């Protein structure tokens, strides 16, 4: 007498998992940067006296803010995408200038001498300064007394330094005229020494983050 046959169970293996198509929320989540906390230096700004025609010069230079950006467009975009809280001082700084940091009051005028490299490349410096003035990115030249009257008080002038960058064989060296903001003297600290990197946070996306972002289709 044979044993009764037992039916074998039939296994159905699941097919490949198909991910749901990305949504607009997925795209925004991938593109949204981490929240950075920016310092507000408004309380540390030392105001200069109001313009007095009998004492001061060139109010247009003191009040001038020059940049290629459309401030109204920045403000409108920040409001449209609810980003004003993420960049609270951006529009104000575009209108009134970006503070360097929590700088100490200037009690005396400080003019640090230029680097010795400026003697060797004096012609290149003259051409650079002339081009900056012609393009309205710089004003002058002015004497020390005139600058004090334009800025309505003491000021600190960091020196120039020339950076020479060799190029490929047969090509002339590239000459760069730089403002040496890290230069100090025994009695006066440099501008950069008062700037804390923690006050100016930034971020850089990783290659994997960029790959995730560009892999999402436009929706």
C-alpha positions, 0 to 999 in steps of 0.5 A: 500500500503506497503512501498518499502523495503530498502536494508540494507548496508552490513558492512565488518569488517576488519580482524586482522592487520598483521604486515609486516615481520621485515627487516634487517633495523628493526634489526639494528634499535633495536640493535643500541645504542644511541650515547655516547660522549667520552672524549679525554684525549690526550691533558692532558697526560703529557709526560715522558722523553725519555728512558735514559739508564744511568738514567732509568730502564726497558723500557719494563715495561714502554712501555708494554701494556698487554691485551687479546684483538686482536687490529687488529680485533677491528679496522677491525670490527669498519671499517667494520660496520662504527663504528669508529666515535662512538668509536674514541679512542678505538683502540688507547687506546688498543695500548697505554693504557687507560687514567684514566681521566684529571689528574694533573701533578705529581710533587712529589712522593706520597706513601699512607700507606696501610689500617690496614686490611693489617696487619691481612691478610698479608699472603693473600696479599703476595700470591695474589701479587705473583700470579699476578707477576707469571701471568705477570699481575704485575711486581716487587717487586721494591723499591721506587727509582727503580719505579721512574727510571722505570716510569721516574719521580714522581709517586703516589701509592695508598694503598692496602685494604682488603675486607672480604665478608662473605659467606654462613654458613660453608664456609670460608670468601672470601678475596679480595685484593683491590687497594684503589684509593679513599684514600687521605691524608691532602696534596694529593688528591686521584686518584678517586677525579680527575675522573669525571663520566661525562667523562665516559658515559655508558648505560644499555638497559631496559628489554623491549628493550632487549625483542624487540631485541630478538623477531626479527628473524635472517635475 
